[in-house]
């Protein structure tokens, strides 16, 4: 294992964060915390893809405003989504003059974007980066699964793609902004899972490796953190992650907070194993985690974005699902 | 992670939540049975109105396909499919749903390359196997000399 944990000496901060959530997400447990809840999944656009782009762009603008900046102050946009060739992101920012970096890390893209942005700010190359992601239930279903009106049953391990967008502005140190103190870049892990309806099980080994490595490199244990947030392992993946740690003799206790488990109420919202999608961890991070750190209810937090790196082709070709997890450490 | 890939796959296989097969079978039986009862009722009705048995069967298929297509367009067939599973998938109504849902979904990519081309993405295999089976059946009839 040669994964290194990078310590960010100049501690860049999350100086603004915005969350746009869909209707179903807006009926979930975190409803009160989102900046905007959409009534119309098409967002008055002609296609689902246009809607997703617009949602991402509006989340970006809101985050810039909340950071008390202008678009001209943003030195670089780092963004991604789940659509082929990441068109939701590139089309969202196509009329912008801001330098742009496109990313694909599936549902880990948001954590990856913050990580890269934080490194750039920490190095002093730029002052402000925006990390944006989006996902949309309707664009994801038609690309990865079946048409919306097709009558089929979902398996108990299937997850529900979150409709929404999140954007975090990373900038130089500011009072009361959550600081990014360290980061661990994950390696791709493949646990041999081939079931595309069980992404939690595919991602749990990657989450374990990155979080375990981070704690080992920093000489910490779960007790040192107020929250260990994972991207979108869902109920199945989160349970597996707990068990993988228990096999090492480490208990995550009540520290584990999986965004996929928290965004929906699986008892009443029929979301089976929980939420997923690039926006899942992003909206929970922007709406809940950042705010709780600002209020000092959380003082030291690990945020580990998880992504399943399959495509429709790779699944049809019976390939197993590689997964990744990138981690950032935040503190007050 | 201490487990090997093989051990992890076995561990996941053993500990995953399972689909409720008994309940699914019962629901499929009820849903599929109801659809078939409706079909039989329609066929009897058409026969009563002096259609031949062949014509009554054809008319029944037309009505079931039309009804399933309409329910798909009204976003109601998805709920039936979620409840009934294979019970609503296997009858001709499921075939109609697979075509109409795809046609609706891909109309944003245009009439020819979107709707018309993608209409059969789900139903394609059904057509291929249906056509193939009919050709084989025809050949058997032809060579066996049965008329």
Contacts between the chains, C-beta under 8 A, distances in Angstrom:
chain1	res1	chain2	res2	distance
A	46	B	108	7.1
A	47	B	108	4.6
A	48	B	108	7.6
A	142	B	105	5.5
A	142	B	106	7.7
A	146	B	101	7.4
A	146	B	122	6.7
A	147	B	101	4.0
A	147	B	102	5.0
A	147	B	104	6.7
A	147	B	105	3.5
A	147	B	106	7.6
A	147	B	122	7.5
A	148	B	78	7.5
A	148	B	101	7.1
A	148	B	104	7.8
A	148	B	105	6.2
A	149	B	72	5.0
A	149	B	73	7.6
A	149	B	75	5.9
A	149	B	77	6.5
A	149	B	78	5.5
A	149	B	97	7.4
A	149	B	100	7.2
A	149	B	101	3.9
A	149	B	104	5.8
A	149	B	105	7.2
A	150	B	78	7.0
A	150	B	81	7.1
A	150	B	97	6.5
A	150	B	98	6.3
A	150	B	101	4.1
A	150	B	102	7.4
A	150	B	122	6.7
A	151	B	72	7.8
A	151	B	77	4.9
A	151	B	78	4.9
A	151	B	79	7.6
A	151	B	80	5.7
A	151	B	81	1.7
A	151	B	82	6.5
A	151	B	84	7.7
A	151	B	88	5.7
A	151	B	89	7.1
A	151	B	94	7.0
A	151	B	97	5.3
A	151	B	101	7.7
A	152	B	81	5.6
A	152	B	82	7.4
A	152	B	85	8.0
A	152	B	89	7.4
A	153	B	19	7.8
A	153	B	24	7.2
A	153	B	81	7.2
A	153	B	82	5.9
A	153	B	85	4.8
A	154	B	82	7.8
A	155	B	19	6.0
A	156	B	16	7.7
A	156	B	17	4.1
A	156	B	18	7.0
A	156	B	19	6.1
A	157	B	16	5.9
A	157	B	17	6.4
A	189	B	1	7.8
A	190	B	5	7.0
A	191	B	5	6.1
A	191	B	8	4.6
A	191	B	9	6.9
A	191	B	12	7.4
A	192	B	5	4.2
A	192	B	6	7.0
A	192	B	8	6.4
A	192	B	9	4.4
A	193	B	9	6.8
A	193	B	12	6.4
A	198	B	12	7.5
A	198	B	16	6.9
A	201	B	12	4.6
A	201	B	16	7.1
A	205	B	1	5.4
A	205	B	8	6.5
A	208	B	1	5.7
A	209	B	1	6.4
A	236	B	16	6.8
A	236	B	17	7.0
A	239	B	15	8.0
A	240	B	12	7.0
A	240	B	15	7.7
A	243	B	15	7.9
A	244	B	1	6.1
A	244	B	3	8.0
A	247	B	2	6.0
A	247	B	3	7.5
A	248	B	2	7.1
A	273	B	17	7.9
